[in-house]
């Protein structure tokens, strides 16, 4: 029974420090993002749209590892703020396209301070950050199933 006891100890679980670290990092984003009026999920959504200008909901979900049930309210809120526009595809009305608006692109300038502001709150050397990034994407890609998860450096 010792093996089962050891296997079920919190400190022996890889998932726990990943979960706790994720929550802590997102908590550190909150004050910086609140100054520009975004939640963390809205911020990562906008980062994709700042880069691509337009994407389908399916593409956004794949890139962000979010299901449509999580993404839909985020997109509705961003649209209410005037940062994105959602519209059905003319070719296939089952497809919902999302594009960044002019106001959304203007917000990009304000958001430029976010990465550095958060980086100053994280106690990792640059090399450690690069290695952690690599390992986390390795984990994500191994769990992506079909291998279509997007990785942008």
Backbone as CSV, one residue per row, in Angstrom:
resi,resn,N_x,N_y,N_z,CA_x,CA_y,CA_z,C_x,C_y,C_z
1,UNK,0.811,-1.216,0.000,0.000,0.000,0.000,0.849,1.273,0.000
2,UNK,2.106,1.149,0.339,2.972,2.314,0.347,3.050,2.944,-1.033
3,UNK,3.122,2.118,-2.091,3.194,2.651,-3.453,1.980,3.508,-3.780
4,UNK,0.784,3.051,-3.380,-0.437,3.817,-3.631,-0.409,5.106,-2.826
5,UNK,0.019,5.032,-1.591,0.102,6.228,-0.754,1.051,7.257,-1.357
6,UNK,2.181,6.810,-1.834,3.149,7.717,-2.455,2.595,8.296,-3.760
7,UNK,1.944,7.450,-4.543,1.406,7.893,-5.827,0.330,8.960,-5.652
8,UNK,-0.369,8.923,-4.529,-1.479,9.849,-4.315,-1.116,11.063,-3.462
9,UNK,0.153,11.263,-3.180,0.566,12.462,-2.464,0.593,13.644,-3.425
10,UNK,0.070,14.750,-2.961,0.011,15.950,-3.785,1.381,16.349,-4.309
11,UNK,2.397,16.272,-3.455,3.734,16.695,-3.874,4.362,15.763,-4.915
12,UNK,3.753,14.622,-5.187,4.251,13.703,-6.213,3.491,13.828,-7.536
13,UNK,2.637,14.800,-7.632,1.822,14.988,-8.830,2.370,16.124,-9.682
14,UNK,2.667,15.859,-10.938,3.113,16.892,-11.866,1.998,17.901,-12.114
15,UNK,0.764,17.429,-12.136,-0.358,18.311,-12.454,-0.509,19.448,-11.445
16,UNK,-0.201,19.200,-10.172,-0.443,20.238,-9.181,0.442,21.468,-9.351
17,UNK,1.777,21.334,-9.467,2.560,22.561,-9.647,2.230,23.268,-10.963
18,UNK,1.857,22.514,-12.010,1.428,23.153,-13.258,0.168,23.976,-13.031
19,UNK,-0.801,23.383,-12.353,-2.064,24.060,-12.049,-1.829,25.306,-11.189
20,UNK,-1.079,25.129,-10.109,-0.847,26.229,-9.175,-0.024,27.345,-9.832
21,UNK,0.984,26.982,-10.612,1.802,27.989,-11.296,0.965,28.748,-12.324
22,UNK,0.111,28.048,-13.043,-0.758,28.692,-14.023,-1.666,29.718,-13.345
23,UNK,-2.268,29.325,-12.247,-3.136,30.256,-11.521,-2.352,31.467,-11.015
24,UNK,-1.142,31.232,-10.543,-0.312,32.329,-10.018,0.096,33.297,-11.128
25,UNK,0.499,32.770,-12.259,0.887,33.628,-13.381,-0.301,34.463,-13.842
26,UNK,-1.454,33.833,-13.997,-2.649,34.566,-14.429,-3.025,35.634,-13.398
27,UNK,-2.855,35.313,-12.119,-3.127,36.295,-11.061,-2.219,37.516,-11.217
28,UNK,-0.988,37.291,-11.622,-0.052,38.403,-11.812,-0.381,39.242,-13.044
29,UNK,-1.029,38.657,-14.004,-1.476,39.412,-15.183,-2.625,40.352,-14.841
30,UNK,-3.442,39.966,-13.873,-4.689,40.690,-13.597,-4.527,42.208,-13.425
31,UNK,-3.652,42.700,-12.542,-3.571,44.156,-12.376,-3.110,44.887,-13.632
32,UNK,-2.227,44.273,-14.385,-1.725,44.903,-15.617,-2.837,44.925,-16.663
33,UNK,-3.536,43.816,-16.815,-4.598,43.733,-17.818,-5.811,44.577,-17.445
34,UNK,-6.088,44.711,-16.164,-7.251,45.508,-15.761,-7.081,46.973,-16.168
35,UNK,-5.840,47.429,-16.258,-5.583,48.806,-16.705,-5.966,49.030,-18.162
36,UNK,-5.970,47.965,-18.951,-6.374,48.103,-20.361,-7.750,47.483,-20.610
37,UNK,-8.413,47.068,-19.547,-9.790,46.596,-19.644,-9.975,45.201,-20.203
38,UNK,-8.997,44.323,-19.995,-9.110,42.956,-20.491,-8.917,41.939,-19.386
39,UNK,-9.571,40.796,-19.533,-9.270,39.633,-18.705,-8.133,38.871,-19.386
40,UNK,-7.599,37.889,-18.702,-6.514,37.115,-19.298,-6.980,36.401,-20.564
41,UNK,-8.148,35.787,-20.519,-8.648,35.069,-21.690,-8.930,36.024,-22.849
42,UNK,-9.430,37.198,-22.554,-9.630,38.204,-23.601,-8.277,38.632,-24.184
43,UNK,-7.290,38.781,-23.328,-5.949,39.186,-23.762,-5.332,38.176,-24.721
44,UNK,-5.376,36.890,-24.370,-4.760,35.900,-25.257,-5.540,35.788,-26.570
45,UNK,-6.838,36.006,-26.505,-7.654,36.020,-27.728,-7.242,37.185,-28.612
46,UNK,-7.088,38.349,-28.014,-6.679,39.523,-28.773,-5.280,39.346,-29.353
47,UNK,-4.379,38.672,-28.632,-3.033,38.454,-29.171,-3.087,37.689,-30.487
48,UNK,-3.939,36.678,-30.571,-4.085,35.938,-31.828,-4.632,36.863,-32.906
49,UNK,-5.645,37.643,-32.561,-6.269,38.521,-33.551,-5.362,39.687,-33.947
50,UNK,-4.555,40.192,-33.040,-3.591,41.237,-33.407,-2.619,40.697,-34.448
51,UNK,-2.281,39.441,-34.313,-1.341,38.814,-35.234,-2.001,38.450,-36.564
52,UNK,-3.174,37.835,-36.510,-3.823,37.301,-37.716,-4.863,38.241,-38.326
53,UNK,-5.304,39.218,-37.575,-6.350,40.177,-37.991,-7.735,39.529,-38.090
54,UNK,-7.808,38.279,-38.509,-9.079,37.575,-38.638,-8.849,36.079,-38.442
55,UNK,-9.827,35.424,-37.799,-9.744,33.978,-37.594,-11.154,33.441,-37.373
56,UNK,-11.320,32.165,-37.620,-12.603,31.547,-37.287,-12.591,31.205,-35.803
57,UNK,-13.773,30.997,-35.251,-13.860,30.595,-33.843,-13.127,29.267,-33.645
58,UNK,-13.255,28.384,-34.613,-12.566,27.092,-34.526,-11.049,27.279,-34.470
59,UNK,-10.513,28.159,-35.318,-9.073,28.434,-35.312,-8.630,29.032,-33.973
60,UNK,-9.422,29.980,-33.464,-9.087,30.581,-32.169,-9.069,29.520,-31.076
61,UNK,-10.072,28.668,-31.064,-10.128,27.606,-30.056,-8.924,26.687,-30.124
62,UNK,-8.527,26.342,-31.322,-7.366,25.473,-31.506,-6.090,26.158,-31.022
63,UNK,-5.910,27.396,-31.396,-4.698,28.140,-31.007,-4.624,28.364,-29.498
64,UNK,-5.788,28.593,-28.875,-5.827,28.947,-27.453,-6.126,27.761,-26.539
65,UNK,-6.335,26.592,-27.118,-6.695,25.401,-26.349,-7.974,25.643,-25.546
66,UNK,-8.961,26.272,-26.194,-10.243,26.577,-25.557,-11.366,25.992,-26.384
67,UNK,-12.424,25.527,-25.704,-13.589,25.039,-26.431,-14.517,26.213,-26.737
68,UNK,-15.457,25.993,-27.634,-16.333,27.087,-28.056,-17.211,27.579,-26.912
69,UNK,-17.523,26.712,-25.959,-18.316,27.127,-24.801,-17.599,28.151,-23.928
70,UNK,-16.293,28.079,-23.897,-15.483,29.051,-23.159,-15.228,30.283,-24.012
71,UNK,-14.968,30.071,-25.280,-14.588,31.156,-26.176,-15.754,32.070,-26.550
72,UNK,-16.944,31.518,-26.718,-18.094,32.321,-27.159,-18.377,33.510,-26.246
73,UNK,-18.473,33.331,-24.922,-18.713,34.512,-24.072,-17.577,35.530,-24.109
74,UNK,-16.353,35.060,-24.278,-15.202,35.955,-24.387,-15.343,36.820,-25.638
75,UNK,-15.694,36.185,-26.739,-15.852,36.914,-27.997,-17.029,37.880,-27.954
76,UNK,-18.104,37.479,-27.304,-19.258,38.378,-27.165,-18.875,39.626,-26.381
77,UNK,-18.133,39.433,-25.311,-17.688,40.576,-24.495,-16.745,41.480,-25.277
78,UNK,-15.813,40.882,-26.004,-14.895,41.680,-26.822,-15.653,42.447,-27.901
79,UNK,-16.690,41.835,-28.441,-17.503,42.528,-29.446,-18.283,43.678,-28.811
80,UNK,-18.818,43.462,-27.616,-19.530,44.543,-26.912,-18.603,45.705,-26.608
81,UNK,-17.341,45.424,-26.388,-16.353,46.479,-26.137,-15.901,47.146,-27.430
82,UNK,-16.339,46.623,-28.567,-15.968,47.201,-29.862,-14.587,46.802,-30.349
83,UNK,-14.017,45.738,-29.772,-12.655,45.339,-30.111,-12.597,44.314,-31.239
84,UNK,-13.684,43.557,-31.399,-13.763,42.565,-32.466,-15.146,42.620,-33.101
85,UNK,-15.227,42.022,-34.260,-16.511,41.889,-34.945,-16.662,40.422,-35.328
86,UNK,-17.829,39.871,-35.027,-18.114,38.474,-35.382,-19.138,38.463,-36.510
87,UNK,-18.891,37.634,-37.500,-19.888,37.491,-38.560,-19.769,36.113,-39.205
88,UNK,-20.896,35.627,-39.673,-20.960,34.323,-40.334,-20.233,34.382,-41.676
89,UNK,-19.596,33.292,-42.025,-18.930,33.186,-43.313,-19.967,33.202,-44.427
90,UNK,-19.653,33.879,-45.516,-20.553,33.904,-46.674,-20.561,32.552,-47.378
91,UNK,-19.435,31.843,-47.294,-19.318,30.542,-47.955,-20.004,29.417,-47.174
92,UNK,-19.964,29.517,-45.843,-20.535,28.467,-44.988,-21.024,29.122,-43.708
93,UNK,-22.322,29.294,-43.580,-22.840,30.035,-42.433,-22.666,29.318,-41.100
94,UNK,-22.198,28.078,-41.124,-21.862,27.385,-39.869,-20.562,27.929,-39.284
95,UNK,-19.763,28.576,-40.124,-18.451,29.103,-39.712,-18.615,30.544,-39.246
96,UNK,-18.103,30.816,-38.047,-18.149,32.169,-37.490,-16.755,32.779,-37.554
97,UNK,-16.637,33.867,-38.307,-15.369,34.587,-38.428,-15.302,35.696,-37.394
98,UNK,-14.120,35.932,-36.893,-13.881,37.005,-35.929,-12.745,37.855,-36.476
99,UNK,-12.978,39.166,-36.541,-11.897,40.047,-36.991,-11.730,41.184,-35.982
100,UNK,-10.511,41.641,-35.882,-10.191,42.731,-34.968,-10.640,44.048,-35.610
101,UNK,-11.186,44.944,-34.802,-11.633,46.254,-35.283,-10.496,47.267,-35.150
102,UNK,-10.745,48.469,-35.645,-9.772,49.548,-35.477,-9.487,49.817,-34.010
103,UNK,-10.544,49.846,-33.191,-10.363,50.056,-31.747,-9.560,48.910,-31.138
104,UNK,-9.789,47.696,-31.640,-9.028,46.545,-31.158,-7.556,46.671,-31.487
105,UNK,-7.263,47.173,-32.683,-5.864,47.363,-33.067,-5.223,48.487,-32.261
106,UNK,-5.977,49.522,-31.936,-5.444,50.608,-31.108,-5.078,50.103,-29.718
107,UNK,-5.849,49.156,-29.200,-5.574,48.597,-27.877,-4.233,47.864,-27.852
108,UNK,-3.810,47.383,-28.998,-2.532,46.669,-29.096,-1.379,47.529,-28.583
109,UNK,-1.399,48.810,-28.876,-0.344,49.717,-28.420,-0.302,49.776,-26.895
110,UNK,-1.475,49.882,-26.281,-1.532,49.899,-24.807,-1.076,48.573,-24.219
111,UNK,-1.390,47.487,-24.911,-1.049,46.149,-24.408,0.434,45.826,-24.535
112,UNK,1.161,46.615,-25.278,2.583,46.341,-25.502,3.385,46.292,-24.205
113,UNK,2.895,46.928,-23.147,3.614,46.937,-21.867,3.380,45.664,-21.051
114,UNK,2.380,44.890,-21.413,1.984,43.739,-20.596,3.087,42.696,-20.455
115,UNK,3.689,42.198,-21.534,4.696,41.138,-21.356,5.846,41.527,-20.430
116,UNK,6.375,42.722,-20.605,7.496,43.139,-19.751,7.056,43.342,-18.301
117,UNK,5.872,43.919,-18.109,5.371,44.139,-16.749,5.203,42.815,-16.012
118,UNK,4.702,41.810,-16.691,4.510,40.508,-16.050,5.849,39.806,-15.872
119,UNK,6.735,39.927,-16.838,8.043,39.274,-16.742,8.809,39.733,-15.510
120,UNK,8.628,40.991,-15.122,9.333,41.489,-13.937,8.814,40.857,-12.648
121,UNK,7.639,40.250,-12.706,7.032,39.604,-11.532,7.382,38.128,-11.424
122,UNK,8.081,37.610,-12.412,8.370,36.174,-12.448,9.852,35.970,-12.191
123,UNK,10.147,35.193,-11.183,11.518,35.009,-10.732,12.202,33.857,-11.470
124,UNK,12.422,34.054,-12.769,13.143,33.073,-13.579,14.213,33.801,-14.381
125,UNK,15.340,33.140,-14.540,16.370,33.651,-15.420,15.878,33.495,-16.860
126,UNK,16.371,34.319,-17.789,15.924,34.199,-19.185,16.060,32.785,-19.757
127,UNK,17.177,32.113,-19.444,17.376,30.749,-19.946,16.345,29.796,-19.354
128,UNK,15.995,29.997,-18.089,14.982,29.155,-17.443,13.617,29.370,-18.094
129,UNK,13.316,30.620,-18.419,12.050,30.911,-19.094,11.975,30.211,-20.444
130,UNK,13.063,30.246,-21.194,13.094,29.591,-22.504,12.905,28.081,-22.344
131,UNK,13.570,27.495,-21.382,13.458,26.049,-21.155,12.051,25.675,-20.682
132,UNK,11.486,26.458,-19.798,10.123,26.194,-19.335,9.139,26.290,-20.492
133,UNK,9.282,27.309,-21.306,8.440,27.482,-22.494,8.520,26.241,-23.375
134,UNK,9.738,25.786,-23.650,9.946,24.606,-24.497,9.268,23.373,-23.907
135,UNK,9.450,23.161,-22.622,8.874,21.983,-21.969,7.345,22.041,-21.921
136,UNK,6.811,23.223,-21.671,5.352,23.348,-21.619,4.729,23.092,-22.992
137,UNK,5.341,23.609,-24.042,4.821,23.326,-25.381,4.993,21.859,-25.746
138,UNK,6.045,21.230,-25.254,6.207,19.795,-25.490,5.046,19.044,-24.850
139,UNK,4.690,19.440,-23.643,3.538,18.834,-22.969,2.243,19.084,-23.735
140,UNK,2.028,20.324,-24.137,0.807,20.659,-24.874,0.715,19.872,-26.175
141,UNK,1.797,19.807,-26.899,1.786,19.114,-28.186,1.580,17.617,-28.022
142,UNK,2.090,17.046,-26.944,1.893,15.608,-26.727,0.442,15.298,-26.381
143,UNK,-0.274,16.272,-25.858,-1.673,16.068,-25.506,-2.636,16.573,-26.548
144,UNK,-2.124,17.057,-27.671,-2.987,17.669,-28.682,-3.736,16.653,-29.519
145,UNK,-3.435,15.376,-29.371,-4.175,14.356,-30.098,-3.814,14.298,-31.553
146,UNK,-4.356,15.183,-32.349,-4.129,15.146,-33.798,-2.912,15.946,-34.229
147,UNK,-2.234,16.576,-33.279,-1.010,17.304,-33.612,-1.229,18.630,-34.286
148,UNK,-2.460,19.152,-34.273,-2.731,20.407,-34.972,-2.605,21.634,-34.078
149,UNK,-2.210,21.435,-32.839,-2.077,22.574,-31.940,-1.024,23.529,-32.475
150,UNK,-1.380,24.801,-32.450,-0.479,25.823,-33.002,0.562,26.233,-31.987
151,UNK,1.770,26.438,-32.448,2.843,26.938,-31.598,3.480,28.111,-32.314
152,UNK,3.403,29.268,-31.718,4.035,30.449,-32.288,5.107,30.926,-31.343
153,UNK,6.294,31.060,-31.840,7.401,31.552,-30.993,7.492,33.024,-31.043
